[in-house]
Amino acid sequence: MGNQLTCGPSSALSTVTNSHIRKATKKDKLEQELLQQRALVFLLQQQQMGKTRLDPSPMSQRNSNSTHQKGNSRSESSLTSSDTKNEKSVFKTGTNHFVLIHGGGTGAWCWYKCIALLEEAGFVATTIDLLGSGIDSTDPNKITGLAQYTKPLLHFLEKLADGETVILVGHDFGGACISYAMEHFPHKIAKAVFVAATMVVSGQSAFDVFASKVMYADSLLPKFLYENGNSTSPTAIKFERSLLKDVFFNHCPAKDVALATVAMRPIPFAPLLEKLNLTDKNYGSIRRFFVETTEDLALSPALQKRLISQNPPERVFKVKSDHCPFFSKPQSLHKIFTEIAN
């Protein structure tokens, strides 16, 4: 499978530690170790099975029949997990199902800590690899637009049962991706959460959001890939691995940085450039929330505030983290998710 890694909840096989854990309480240390273990175990399972979707594990088989049947409709690059111990209290909120969409260059694997926490709280969590991301085998250089890039997400939403809705979460470039899905499937999305994400307005592209930061900050200068020759437009971009820790993962545990460094892939360029057409009738009908990361060096707090000002959500939450709170502050992000769900 090369550098395509997927992480998710499972039983523990080994113990992992990092420098950040040493500073935490004994309880926090054990929780962090368990989250790391689940990621490693799921990766091993994926490698051994040689496929992107697992049959229900003993843990997932604890779900009700209805939840199990819904799980059968998940897209092939998705990971679904649930727990029914708090199911009754969760269902009163209208939906207990989170769908987590990764940002540029990452994949479904980046949400493994959030999956574990949501599962333990009684929620259903689905993560999806967009085309050319995570363990999806598509060449990122061959992706020509948002419709193609977000196809796994659109397919997933299309297959949801009548009346079933989800809480859709997007990180980074995933913000534009969930916006595209909101416009096409507004009746399937109860709420949308933008985590340090490109919450664009109609007529704007994700690249419009990143352009000034990317083009004028040496630390973020990307490498353009030209699959069709140097005389044509770029087909993908990627960032120097040596800079990832300092810019994207500056507060993250060392083992998460190591995971991301080997798992990240080039970002297809055409979807980044595509300007979205968002209407009040569809996109505007969905409740939106924004999670601001206050120590973010990739999407600066000032830039996030500009996005919020241009396209005000229902509520803004703040977490003291870098660009990737699912790694650096998973507990804080989980509390926000729970509050939004309720």
Helices and strands as residue ranges (DSSP letters): H 19-22, H 26-49, G 60-62, H 65-71, E 78-81, H 87-91, E 97-101, G 108-111, H 112-120, E 124-128, G 140-142, H 146-149, H 151-158, E 166-172, H 174-184, G 186-188, E 189-197, H 206-216, G 218-220, E 223-225, E 236-238, H 241-247, H 254-263, E 267-268, H 269-273, G 283-285, E 287-293, H 301-310, E 315-319, H 325-328, H 330-341
